[in-house]
């Protein structure tokens, strides 16, 4: 990676000035290591900070820029739309909103055929829960352990992470209960993992007769937990047996991230309600949707609508994003790149790499101190690895149920040589850090 700024970059503040003013005026959502990075330009898989240092972005702007940062087709569509209509509120409509809704219905599972617009993933899941409860006239929701569904209070109640739930500062709704997730690398069962896990799912649901729906990500983004076909087949049979709606959260898994347009396609799932956001707008503004079937949509009363839901500029960018995914064959490339990334990391055969999990370019590496015991690698060592990767120009995040999972989710346009560069750097960093502990 070069250490020179992109040509044409104009920034009136130095790196230190940006960081000082950020600290003075902005409340940050995280206090992460080496963060914030004062970014002044971004293109495809590379972001550049003030001062010129470049980073390969394995966070995709927090899993948003699926076709890369500032893709020219997305930028052009948004720029053109700004010259005609920007925002008309949920009471009215515009060409981009209509066209995006039509396109989403055409490319989504056949079980959904109406679109409700929001401005974020959290909002989308809030409205999905509201739709399910209204339609079934039941309050309870079954949600998978370790699922992440947003940080607003209703969606937060469904989050599997106690750490996130505690941020509310008050008791959350008690009508969300949790069922086991297929975290096979750390399965607590000694016989048949999937059978015992799903037996527990069914037994738990059976104890909650007032359940309206099962809420789940097809693949769990936090920790890259990938269920088998067999697991999802029976899980879907269980929720149908107890007459539960299926709400699929495709906020992080959608828009090609798993090597399919939606992760539901891997399992043949037909949700009653499906949510999407993050990558949907190509990084332009905030855009989320709830896709739903006619029966549920017919009687739904939202109370009101998000003020900027269905923003015409974001919708135009979303249409351009979908077209780009197909025109540039990005989804197939993502599937191939994910397999390449997986195999390259496995081939390192490093003693600290416990498990490598990828579906498309959703995944990463679970780090352990011992492959035999699977003891999570110590936080101090994980921090040293993170710092060394940052120093070498790699933007990564630590995540997972135990906080020992390096999420590696670059834009879907990442090239093989960029993956090779990361893997080589990662290998060097692991060996170097190991000599210091």
LOBA-15271 format. One record per residue (C-alpha): x, y, z; residue number from 1. Coordinates in steps of 0.05 Angstrom, whole numbers. Each point is the difference from the previous one (the first is absolute). Example, Ala and Ser with C-alpha at 12.3 -4.5 7.8 and 13.67 -1.06 7.14 Angstrom:
<nodes>
<node <246,-90,156>,1>;
<node <27,69,-13>,2>;
</nodes>
This chain:
<nodes>
<node <0,0,0>,1>;
<node <27,69,-17>,2>;
<node <3,55,51>,3>;
<node <-19,56,-47>,4>;
<node <-66,37,-2>,5>;
<node <-49,-11,-58>,6>;
<node <7,52,-53>,7>;
<node <-52,54,4>,8>;
<node <-12,-9,74>,9>;
<node <-13,68,33>,10>;
<node <-3,5,75>,11>;
<node <5,65,39>,12>;
<node <21,-35,65>,13>;
<node <60,-42,17>,14>;
<node <-8,-69,30>,15>;
<node <13,25,70>,16>;
<node <-49,58,-8>,17>;
<node <-54,-47,-24>,18>;
<node <10,-47,59>,19>;
<node <2,58,50>,20>;
<node <-66,30,-26>,21>;
<node <-32,-68,-3>,22>;
<node <18,-12,73>,23>;
<node <-26,69,20>,24>;
<node <-67,-1,-36>,25>;
<node <-22,-72,-16>,26>;
<node <-28,-54,44>,27>;
<node <29,-64,-29>,28>;
<node <-39,-66,0>,29>;
<node <63,-39,17>,30>;
<node <67,11,33>,31>;
<node <37,-50,-43>,32>;
<node <75,-10,-9>,33>;
<node <32,49,-49>,34>;
<node <-67,33,-12>,35>;
<node <-25,44,-29>,36>;
<node <39,1,-65>,37>;
<node <-7,69,-31>,38>;
<node <-20,-21,-71>,39>;
<node <2,51,-55>,40>;
<node <-11,-43,-62>,41>;
<node <-23,-70,-17>,42>;
<node <-1,-41,-64>,43>;
<node <-21,-72,-10>,44>;
<node <36,-40,56>,45>;
<node <48,55,22>,46>;
<node <-10,58,47>,47>;
<node <51,56,11>,48>;
<node <9,40,63>,49>;
<node <23,72,7>,50>;
<node <75,-2,-10>,51>;
<node <-5,-51,-55>,52>;
<node <4,-69,33>,53>;
<node <-43,-51,-37>,54>;
<node <-38,-59,30>,55>;
<node <-33,-61,-29>,56>;
<node <-69,3,29>,57>;
<node <-23,-67,26>,58>;
<node <-61,32,33>,59>;
<node <-31,28,-64>,60>;
<node <-18,64,37>,61>;
<node <-33,-45,52>,62>;
<node <-27,-49,-52>,63>;
<node <-34,52,-44>,64>;
<node <43,10,-62>,65>;
<node <-13,-66,-34>,66>;
<node <20,24,-70>,67>;
<node <58,39,30>,68>;
<node <7,71,26>,69>;
<node <-27,54,-46>,70>;
<node <-16,-45,-59>,71>;
<node <-8,46,-60>,72>;
<node <-68,-28,-21>,73>;
<node <-28,9,70>,74>;
<node <29,70,6>,75>;
<node <-27,20,-68>,76>;
<node <-70,-26,15>,77>;
<node <-3,38,67>,78>;
<node <29,64,-31>,79>;
<node <-51,-1,-56>,80>;
<node <-58,-12,47>,81>;
<node <21,59,44>,82>;
<node <-16,46,-58>,83>;
<node <-73,-20,-4>,84>;
<node <-31,-29,64>,85>;
<node <33,-14,66>,86>;
<node <-52,-12,55>,87>;
<node <-76,0,-5>,88>;
<node <-19,-37,65>,89>;
<node <-37,-65,9>,90>;
<node <-66,32,-20>,91>;
<node <22,7,-72>,92>;
<node <44,-37,-50>,93>;
<node <53,8,-53>,94>;
<node <28,-38,-59>,95>;
<node <61,-29,36>,96>;
<node <-42,-24,59>,97>;
<node <-50,-35,-45>,98>;
<node <53,-30,-45>,99>;
<node <42,-24,59>,100>;
<node <-61,-32,33>,101>;
<node <-17,-36,-65>,102>;
<node <71,-24,-9>,103>;
<node <5,-25,72>,104>;
<node <-65,-40,-8>,105>;
<node <26,-30,-65>,106>;
<node <67,-23,30>,107>;
<node <-23,-21,70>,108>;
<node <-30,-66,23>,109>;
<node <-69,-10,-32>,110>;
<node <-33,-1,68>,111>;
<node <6,76,7>,112>;
<node <-30,51,-48>,113>;
<node <-8,67,35>,114>;
<node <53,49,25>,115>;
<node <-2,47,60>,116>;
<node <56,52,1>,117>;
<node <41,19,61>,118>;
<node <67,35,10>,119>;
<node <40,-55,35>,120>;
<node <7,-73,19>,121>;
<node <-23,13,72>,122>;
<node <-63,35,-25>,123>;
<node <-14,-55,-49>,124>;
<node <3,-53,54>,125>;
<node <-43,44,46>,126>;
<node <-55,3,-53>,127>;
<node <8,-74,-17>,128>;
<node <-13,-18,73>,129>;
<node <-59,48,2>,130>;
<node <-29,-32,-64>,131>;
<node <7,-71,28>,132>;
<node <-32,17,66>,133>;
<node <-58,37,-32>,134>;
<node <-14,-55,-50>,135>;
<node <4,-58,49>,136>;
<node <-29,39,58>,137>;
<node <53,-32,44>,138>;
<node <57,35,38>,139>;
<node <57,-50,3>,140>;
<node <59,-6,-47>,141>;
<node <50,-58,-5>,142>;
<node <69,26,-17>,143>;
<node <65,-38,-9>,144>;
<node <57,5,50>,145>;
<node <56,46,-25>,146>;
<node <-45,33,-51>,147>;
<node <10,74,-13>,148>;
<node <-62,40,-21>,149>;
<node <14,72,18>,150>;
<node <9,47,58>,151>;
<node <-67,36,7>,152>;
<node <-39,-25,60>,153>;
<node <-47,-49,-35>,154>;
<node <53,-30,-45>,155>;
<node <50,1,57>,156>;
<node <-45,-46,41>,157>;
<node <9,-52,-55>,158>;
<node <76,6,-1>,159>;
<node <37,-60,26>,160>;
<node <56,40,32>,161>;
<node <-10,17,73>,162>;
<node <54,53,-8>,163>;
<node <-42,36,-52>,164>;
<node <-65,-9,39>,165>;
<node <31,30,62>,166>;
<node <12,65,-37>,167>;
<node <-74,15,6>,168>;
<node <8,16,73>,169>;
<node <-69,-26,15>,170>;
<node <-34,-68,-2>,171>;
<node <-20,-17,-71>,172>;
<node <-63,-33,-24>,173>;
<node <-7,-69,30>,174>;
<node <-40,-29,-58>,175>;
<node <61,-18,-41>,176>;
<node <30,-67,17>,177>;
<node <61,-35,-28>,178>;
<node <10,-67,-33>,179>;
<node <67,-35,-15>,180>;
<node <41,21,-59>,181>;
<node <42,-51,-40>,182>;
<node <69,23,25>,183>;
<node <29,-67,-21>,184>;
<node <73,18,15>,185>;
<node <-19,5,74>,186>;
<node <-59,-47,2>,187>;
<node <-18,-20,72>,188>;
<node <-31,-66,-23>,189>;
<node <39,-65,0>,190>;
<node <-42,-43,-46>,191>;
<node <-36,29,-60>,192>;
<node <11,75,3>,193>;
<node <-54,21,-49>,194>;
<node <-53,-48,26>,195>;
<node <11,19,73>,196>;
<node <4,74,-17>,197>;
<node <-65,-2,-39>,198>;
<node <-34,-42,53>,199>;
<node <15,57,47>,200>;
<node <-28,50,-50>,201>;
<node <-65,-38,-4>,202>;
<node <-6,-12,74>,203>;
<node <10,74,14>,204>;
<node <-51,23,-51>,205>;
<node <-50,-51,26>,206>;
<node <2,34,68>,207>;
<node <-20,67,-31>,208>;
<node <-69,-7,-32>,209>;
<node <-7,75,-10>,210>;
<node <56,4,-50>,211>;
<node <-12,41,-63>,212>;
<node <64,-12,-38>,213>;
<node <71,-27,-3>,214>;
<node <51,55,-15>,215>;
<node <67,-22,-28>,216>;
<node <57,18,-46>,217>;
<node <8,-56,-52>,218>;
<node <75,4,17>,219>;
<node <22,36,64>,220>;
<node <44,59,-17>,221>;
<node <29,5,71>,222>;
<node <50,-57,-1>,223>;
<node <-17,-25,-70>,224>;
<node <-43,-58,26>,225>;
<node <-24,-39,-61>,226>;
<node <-56,-50,11>,227>;
<node <-2,-63,-42>,228>;
<node <-56,-15,-50>,229>;
<node <-24,-54,48>,230>;
<node <-4,48,58>,231>;
<node <-41,52,-37>,232>;
<node <-45,-53,-31>,233>;
<node <-23,-25,68>,234>;
<node <-1,69,32>,235>;
<node <-47,23,-54>,236>;
<node <-43,-63,10>,237>;
<node <-3,14,75>,238>;
<node <-24,72,-8>,239>;
<node <-53,-22,-50>,240>;
<node <-23,-56,46>,241>;
<node <-13,52,54>,242>;
<node <-30,49,-50>,243>;
<node <53,54,9>,244>;
<node <16,52,-52>,245>;
<node <72,0,-25>,246>;
<node <35,68,3>,247>;
<node <67,-3,-37>,248>;
<node <49,54,18>,249>;
<node <41,10,-64>,250>;
<node <27,68,21>,251>;
<node <73,-23,-1>,252>;
<node <-8,-64,-41>,253>;
<node <-37,32,-59>,254>;
<node <22,34,-64>,255>;
<node <48,-54,-21>,256>;
<node <41,-5,64>,257>;
<node <-5,-77,6>,258>;
<node <9,-15,-74>,259>;
<node <-75,2,-13>,260>;
<node <-41,63,-5>,261>;
<node <-34,-20,65>,262>;
<node <26,-54,47>,263>;
<node <-70,-31,1>,264>;
<node <16,-28,-69>,265>;
<node <53,-47,30>,266>;
<node <-54,-35,40>,267>;
<node <-63,8,-43>,268>;
<node <-33,41,56>,269>;
<node <-66,36,-14>,270>;
<node <-9,52,54>,271>;
<node <-65,33,18>,272>;
<node <39,64,16>,273>;
<node <71,18,-22>,274>;
<node <41,61,18>,275>;
<node <58,32,-38>,276>;
<node <43,62,10>,277>;
<node <75,14,6>,278>;
<node <25,-17,-70>,279>;
<node <-66,16,-33>,280>;
<node <15,74,-15>,281>;
<node <72,-10,-21>,282>;
<node <24,46,56>,283>;
<node <-44,59,-22>,284>;
<node <-43,25,57>,285>;
<node <-40,-48,43>,286>;
<node <-48,-50,-29>,287>;
<node <-35,-60,28>,288>;
<node <-60,-42,-20>,289>;
<node <-48,-51,27>,290>;
<node <-25,-49,-53>,291>;
<node <-65,-33,18>,292>;
<node <-57,-41,-31>,293>;
<node <-68,28,-19>,294>;
<node <-37,-30,59>,295>;
<node <45,31,52>,296>;
<node <4,67,-37>,297>;
<node <-75,6,-8>,298>;
<node <-17,14,72>,299>;
<node <65,31,23>,300>;
<node <-4,66,38>,301>;
<node <68,32,9>,302>;
<node <-24,58,42>,303>;
<node <45,45,-41>,304>;
<node <60,-10,-45>,305>;
<node <74,18,5>,306>;
<node <6,72,-25>,307>;
<node <53,-15,-52>,308>;
<node <-23,-71,-17>,309>;
<node <1,-10,-75>,310>;
<node <47,58,-13>,311>;
<node <3,8,-75>,312>;
<node <75,11,-3>,313>;
<node <15,-63,40>,314>;
<node <-51,-39,-41>,315>;
<node <33,21,-65>,316>;
<node <67,-21,28>,317>;
<node <-30,-66,22>,318>;
<node <-25,-14,-71>,319>;
<node <69,15,-28>,320>;
<node <31,-46,52>,321>;
<node <-45,-59,-20>,322>;
<node <13,12,-73>,323>;
<node <75,3,13>,324>;
<node <-1,-66,39>,325>;
<node <-28,-35,-62>,326>;
<node <34,39,-56>,327>;
<node <69,-9,29>,328>;
<node <-12,-72,23>,329>;
<node <19,20,71>,330>;
<node <-43,-52,36>,331>;
<node <35,-58,-34>,332>;
<node <67,34,11>,333>;
<node <-18,5,74>,334>;
<node <-14,-74,5>,335>;
<node <67,-17,-33>,336>;
<node <39,51,41>,337>;
<node <-30,-27,65>,338>;
<node <23,-71,-17>,339>;
<node <69,26,-19>,340>;
<node <5,41,65>,341>;
<node <-21,-60,42>,342>;
<node <50,-48,-32>,343>;
<node <57,50,4>,344>;
<node <-11,10,75>,345>;
<node <-8,-74,14>,346>;
<node <65,-13,-37>,347>;
<node <38,43,50>,348>;
<node <-11,-56,50>,349>;
<node <16,49,56>,350>;
<node <-6,-27,71>,351>;
<node <-43,61,20>,352>;
<node <-50,-10,-56>,353>;
<node <-55,-43,30>,354>;
<node <-53,4,-54>,355>;
<node <-8,35,-67>,356>;
<node <-72,14,-20>,357>;
<node <-24,32,-65>,358>;
<node <-63,1,-42>,359>;
<node <16,46,-57>,360>;
<node <36,59,32>,361>;
<node <-36,-5,66>,362>;
<node <47,-32,49>,363>;
<node <67,2,33>,364>;
<node <47,-36,48>,365>;
<node <-12,-25,71>,366>;
<node <64,6,40>,367>;
<node <19,-49,56>,368>;
<node <59,-11,45>,369>;
<node <-6,-76,-11>,370>;
<node <-33,-38,-56>,371>;
<node <-11,-58,47>,372>;
<node <-35,38,57>,373>;
<node <-28,56,-45>,374>;
<node <15,49,55>,375>;
<node <-10,70,-29>,376>;
<node <63,38,-13>,377>;
<node <14,51,55>,378>;
<node <-28,69,-11>,379>;
<node <68,32,7>,380>;
<node <28,-43,-55>,381>;
<node <-61,13,-44>,382>;
<node <12,74,11>,383>;
<node <72,-6,-20>,384>;
<node <-19,-36,-64>,385>;
<node <-53,53,-15>,386>;
<node <50,56,12>,387>;
<node <53,-32,-45>,388>;
<node <-51,-10,-56>,389>;
<node <-21,72,6>,390>;
<node <73,22,-3>,391>;
<node <7,-40,-65>,392>;
<node <-61,34,-31>,393>;
<node <-56,-49,15>,394>;
<node <-68,22,28>,395>;
<node <-30,-58,38>,396>;
<node <-47,-10,58>,397>;
<node <-3,-51,57>,398>;
<node <-68,-31,13>,399>;
<node <-33,-67,14>,400>;
<node <-35,-31,60>,401>;
<node <66,-1,38>,402>;
<node <33,62,-31>,403>;
<node <55,-42,-33>,404>;
<node <-24,1,-72>,405>;
<node <33,45,-52>,406>;
<node <-56,21,-47>,407>;
<node <26,2,-71>,408>;
<node <-55,30,-43>,409>;
<node <30,44,-54>,410>;
<node <-39,30,-59>,411>;
<node <-23,-56,-45>,412>;
<node <46,28,-55>,413>;
<node <64,-19,37>,414>;
<node <53,-28,-45>,415>;
<node <41,-64,9>,416>;
<node <65,38,7>,417>;
<node <-31,42,56>,418>;
<node <-22,-63,37>,419>;
<node <71,-28,-10>,420>;
<node <29,65,29>,421>;
<node <-44,-7,61>,422>;
<node <15,-73,11>,423>;
<node <75,11,-6>,424>;
<node <-4,59,48>,425>;
<node <-42,-39,49>,426>;
<node <49,-58,-1>,427>;
<node <59,47,13>,428>;
<node <-38,36,56>,429>;
<node <-19,-66,35>,430>;
<node <72,-24,-1>,431>;
<node <26,67,25>,432>;
<node <-50,7,57>,433>;
<node <13,-72,21>,434>;
<node <73,16,14>,435>;
<node <-22,54,50>,436>;
<node <-45,-42,44>,437>;
</nodes>
